[in-house]
Amino acid sequence: MVLTSFADIGKPGKDLFTKYFKFSLINFDFKSKTEDNVDLHLQCNEVDNKFVAASDVTFKPVDGISVKTKIDSNWLITNDIEIDDKKLSMQHNVITSIDYAQGAKKLKLKNHLKKERVNAEMELDFASKYPDATASIVFGDKGYVAGAQISIGTDGFELKKHVYSLGYCGNEFELHGSLSNNKDFEWRLFQIYKNISVGCMLGWSGGLLNTKFGVAAMYQVDKQTFIKGRIDECGRVGFAYGFKPTPETHMVVAMESSVNRNQPASNCGLTFEISN
């Protein structure tokens, strides 16, 4: 089994707080796969009272190579060529993007090593003359994981960001902590008991005065239905109810309100997913 990447450390706990909590009227997601291994993905969301749409197509001309082209409603076109070498457990990506609205062009190079006890990534982002370099590495054994990530601007070799993470991942229990830039600390606990998933989060940003915390839970009624709830340090309470009208469709109704009168008014949203 391949060890998780740095970005996915503690992912089940993060998803418990974020996944399906979408509070806009339109959240549409369509995924389809043809017999020729061509993947089609369409998305439409409402962001700041504006509709944002995107579509991408992925095909595999030969075994081990995939090409993905994505275009959104802001005329940002992205092409991702991925080479997957299973013998060496390596993955290479060449990503180019053209923003016609801004007149900007970007190039990004990624290299990824995936092993049972080691997961390492290296990324070069050529957004300007001098690229930004991001490197991460994760070590794991018997459920314990430790990782680090650094971002450096090669123009003057400025250290922009450094993050350290440590945790444990069992069959039904996860505990992870992270430290960002020596000032932002966060830990997450995730526990599964039968059909109930519970998670809690506690963190400090720049000092003990800026504390953030939250509690979330999900009850899996059956394979087609779930109920989620969460609350944070600001008194924002969110609920989500998801069900499958058919095996290929998934609908989620979400609502958020606050027990604090100084917070914004309540929000609600609808997510509709189709996959075949």
C-alpha positions as CSV (number, residue, x, y, z in Angstrom):
1,M,0.0,0.0,0.0
2,V,1.3,3.4,-1.0
3,L,2.0,5.9,1.8
4,T,-0.2,9.1,1.7
5,S,1.2,12.3,0.3
6,F,1.8,15.3,2.5
7,A,-1.3,17.2,1.3
8,D,-3.5,14.2,2.2
9,I,-2.2,13.7,5.7
10,G,-5.3,13.7,7.9
11,K,-7.6,13.9,4.9
12,P,-10.6,11.9,6.5
13,G,-10.7,14.4,9.4
14,K,-10.5,17.4,7.0
15,D,-13.2,16.1,4.8
16,L,-15.5,15.6,7.8
17,F,-15.4,19.4,8.3
18,T,-15.5,20.5,4.7
19,K,-16.9,18.0,2.3
20,Y,-20.5,18.7,1.1
21,F,-20.8,21.9,3.2
22,K,-21.5,24.0,0.2
23,F,-23.7,27.0,0.8
24,S,-24.5,28.2,-2.6
25,L,-27.7,27.5,-4.6
26,I,-26.0,25.7,-7.5
27,N,-23.2,23.1,-7.0
28,F,-23.3,20.7,-10.0
29,D,-20.8,17.9,-10.6
30,F,-20.9,15.4,-13.5
31,K,-18.4,12.6,-14.1
32,S,-18.4,10.1,-16.9
33,K,-16.1,7.4,-18.3
34,T,-16.3,5.9,-21.7
35,E,-15.3,2.5,-22.8
36,D,-12.1,4.0,-24.4
37,N,-11.0,5.2,-20.9
38,V,-11.8,8.8,-21.7
39,D,-12.9,10.7,-18.6
40,L,-15.3,13.7,-18.8
41,H,-15.8,16.0,-15.8
42,L,-18.2,19.0,-15.7
43,Q,-18.6,21.4,-12.8
44,C,-20.8,24.4,-12.2
45,N,-20.8,26.4,-9.0
46,E,-22.1,29.7,-7.7
47,V,-19.3,31.9,-6.3
48,D,-20.1,35.4,-5.0
49,N,-23.4,35.5,-6.8
50,K,-21.6,34.5,-10.1
51,F,-21.8,31.2,-11.9
52,V,-18.4,29.6,-12.5
53,A,-18.2,26.6,-14.8
54,A,-15.4,24.2,-15.8
55,S,-14.9,21.1,-17.9
56,D,-12.0,18.8,-18.3
57,V,-11.3,15.7,-20.5
58,T,-8.7,13.1,-19.7
59,F,-7.6,10.4,-22.1
60,K,-4.7,7.9,-22.2
61,P,-3.1,7.6,-25.6
62,V,-0.8,4.8,-24.3
63,D,-0.4,2.9,-21.1
64,G,1.2,5.0,-18.4
65,I,0.6,8.3,-20.1
66,S,-2.5,10.5,-19.6
67,V,-3.4,13.9,-21.0
68,K,-5.9,16.2,-19.2
69,T,-7.3,19.4,-20.7
70,K,-9.4,21.8,-18.6
71,I,-11.1,25.0,-19.5
72,D,-13.3,27.2,-17.2
73,S,-15.7,30.1,-17.7
74,N,-12.9,32.6,-17.1
75,W,-11.0,31.3,-20.2
76,L,-8.3,29.6,-18.2
77,I,-7.0,26.7,-20.2
78,T,-4.8,24.1,-18.4
79,N,-3.1,21.1,-19.9
80,D,-1.6,18.4,-17.7
81,I,0.6,15.6,-19.2
82,E,1.2,12.8,-16.7
83,I,3.7,10.0,-17.0
84,D,3.3,7.2,-14.5
85,D,6.2,4.8,-14.2
86,K,4.9,2.0,-12.0
87,K,8.2,0.1,-12.0
88,L,10.0,2.9,-10.4
89,S,7.0,4.1,-8.4
90,M,7.4,7.5,-10.0
91,Q,5.0,10.0,-11.4
92,H,5.9,13.1,-13.6
93,N,3.6,15.9,-14.6
94,V,4.1,18.8,-17.0
95,I,1.3,21.4,-16.5
96,T,0.9,24.4,-18.7
97,S,-1.8,27.1,-18.3
98,I,-3.0,30.1,-20.4
99,D,-5.2,32.8,-18.9
100,Y,-6.6,34.7,-21.8
101,A,-8.4,37.2,-19.5
102,Q,-5.1,38.2,-17.8
103,G,-2.8,37.4,-20.7
104,A,-0.6,35.2,-18.5
105,K,1.1,31.9,-19.2
106,K,2.5,29.5,-16.6
107,L,4.5,26.3,-16.5
108,K,4.6,23.8,-13.6
109,L,6.8,20.7,-13.3
110,K,6.0,17.9,-10.7
111,N,7.9,14.8,-9.7
112,H,6.3,12.3,-7.3
113,L,7.8,9.3,-5.6
114,K,5.3,6.8,-4.1
115,K,6.6,4.0,-1.9
116,E,5.1,2.0,1.0
117,R,7.1,3.9,3.6
118,V,8.2,7.1,1.7
119,N,6.2,9.6,-0.3
120,A,8.1,12.5,-1.7
121,E,7.1,15.4,-4.1
122,M,9.0,18.1,-5.8
123,E,7.3,21.0,-7.7
124,L,8.6,23.9,-9.7
125,D,6.1,26.7,-10.5
126,F,7.3,29.0,-13.3
127,A,4.8,31.8,-12.7
128,S,7.5,34.4,-13.3
129,K,11.2,34.6,-14.4
130,Y,12.3,32.9,-11.1
131,P,10.3,29.8,-10.2
132,D,8.9,28.9,-6.8
133,A,10.1,25.5,-5.6
134,T,8.0,23.3,-3.2
135,A,9.3,20.1,-1.8
136,S,7.6,17.7,0.6
137,I,8.4,14.3,2.1
138,V,6.5,11.9,4.3
139,F,7.8,8.9,6.2
140,G,5.5,6.2,7.7
141,D,5.7,2.9,9.5
142,K,3.1,0.9,11.4
143,G,0.5,3.7,11.2
144,Y,2.8,6.5,12.4
145,V,3.5,9.3,9.9
146,A,5.9,12.3,9.9
147,G,6.2,14.8,7.1
148,A,7.6,18.2,6.2
149,Q,7.0,20.7,3.4
150,I,9.0,23.8,2.4
151,S,8.3,26.5,-0.3
152,I,11.2,28.6,-1.5
153,G,11.2,31.5,-4.0
154,T,14.3,31.2,-6.1
155,D,14.5,34.9,-6.6
156,G,16.8,35.5,-3.6
157,F,16.1,32.1,-2.2
158,E,13.5,33.3,0.2
159,L,11.8,30.7,2.5
160,K,8.1,31.4,1.9
161,K,6.5,28.6,3.9
162,H,7.5,25.6,6.0
163,V,5.1,23.1,7.5
164,Y,5.7,20.1,9.7
165,S,3.2,17.3,10.5
166,L,3.2,14.3,12.8
167,G,0.4,11.8,13.4
168,Y,-1.0,8.3,13.7
169,C,-3.4,6.5,11.4
170,G,-5.2,3.3,12.5
171,N,-8.1,1.4,11.1
172,E,-10.8,3.6,12.8
173,F,-8.7,6.3,14.5
174,E,-6.5,9.1,13.3
175,L,-4.6,11.8,15.2
176,H,-2.6,14.5,13.4
177,G,-0.8,17.7,14.3
178,S,0.8,20.3,12.2
179,L,3.0,23.4,12.7
180,S,3.1,26.1,10.0
181,N,5.8,28.8,9.9
182,N,6.6,28.3,13.5
183,K,3.4,30.1,14.6
184,D,0.3,28.3,13.4
185,F,-0.5,25.1,15.2
186,E,-3.3,22.7,14.5
187,W,-4.3,19.2,15.5
188,R,-7.2,17.0,14.4
189,L,-8.8,13.9,15.9
190,F,-10.9,11.5,13.8
191,Q,-12.7,8.5,15.1
192,I,-15.1,6.0,13.5
193,Y,-17.5,3.9,15.6
194,K,-19.8,1.7,13.5
195,N,-21.9,4.1,11.4
196,I,-20.8,7.2,13.2
197,S,-17.7,9.4,12.4
198,V,-16.6,12.1,14.9
199,G,-13.9,14.6,14.5
200,C,-12.5,17.6,16.5
201,M,-10.1,20.3,15.6
202,L,-8.1,22.7,17.8
203,G,-5.6,25.3,16.7
204,W,-3.8,28.5,17.4
205,S,-2.8,31.1,14.8
206,G,0.0,33.5,15.8
207,G,-0.6,33.0,19.5
208,L,-3.0,31.7,22.1
209,L,-5.3,34.7,21.7
210,N,-6.3,33.5,18.2
211,T,-7.8,30.2,19.0
212,K,-9.9,28.1,16.6
213,F,-11.7,24.9,17.3
214,G,-14.5,22.8,15.9
215,V,-16.5,19.6,16.3
216,A,-18.0,17.6,13.4
217,A,-19.9,14.3,13.1
218,M,-21.5,12.2,10.4
219,Y,-24.0,9.4,10.7
220,Q,-24.2,7.0,7.8
221,V,-27.8,6.0,7.9
222,D,-27.3,3.4,5.1
223,K,-25.3,3.2,1.9
224,Q,-27.4,5.8,0.2
225,T,-28.0,8.3,3.0
226,F,-25.9,10.3,5.5
227,I,-26.3,13.2,7.9
228,K,-23.5,15.6,8.9
229,G,-23.2,18.4,11.4
230,R,-20.4,20.8,12.6
231,I,-19.9,23.8,14.8
232,D,-16.9,26.1,15.1
233,E,-15.5,28.6,17.6
234,C,-17.6,31.4,16.1
235,G,-20.8,29.6,16.8
236,R,-21.4,28.8,13.2
237,V,-23.5,25.6,13.0
238,G,-23.7,23.6,9.7
239,F,-25.9,20.7,8.7
240,A,-25.8,18.5,5.6
241,Y,-28.2,15.8,4.4
242,G,-27.2,13.6,1.5
243,F,-29.0,10.8,-0.3
244,K,-28.9,8.9,-3.6
245,P,-32.2,9.0,-5.6
246,T,-30.5,6.5,-8.0
247,P,-27.2,4.6,-7.9
248,E,-25.6,7.2,-10.3
249,T,-26.9,10.4,-8.6
250,H,-26.1,12.0,-5.3
251,M,-28.0,15.0,-3.8
252,V,-26.9,17.0,-0.7
253,V,-28.9,19.8,1.0
254,A,-26.7,21.9,3.3
255,M,-27.6,24.7,5.7
256,E,-25.5,27.0,8.0
257,S,-26.6,29.4,10.7
258,S,-25.0,31.1,13.7
259,V,-25.9,31.3,17.4
260,N,-24.0,34.6,17.4
261,R,-26.1,37.6,16.4
262,N,-23.0,39.4,15.1
263,Q,-22.4,36.8,12.5
264,P,-23.9,36.9,9.0
265,A,-27.3,35.5,8.3
266,S,-28.1,31.9,7.5
267,N,-27.0,30.2,4.3
268,C,-28.2,27.1,2.4
269,G,-27.0,25.2,-0.6
270,L,-27.7,22.3,-2.9
271,T,-25.2,19.9,-4.4
272,F,-26.1,17.6,-7.2
273,E,-23.6,14.9,-8.4
274,I,-23.9,12.5,-11.3
275,S,-21.4,9.7,-11.9
276,N,-21.5,6.9,-14.4
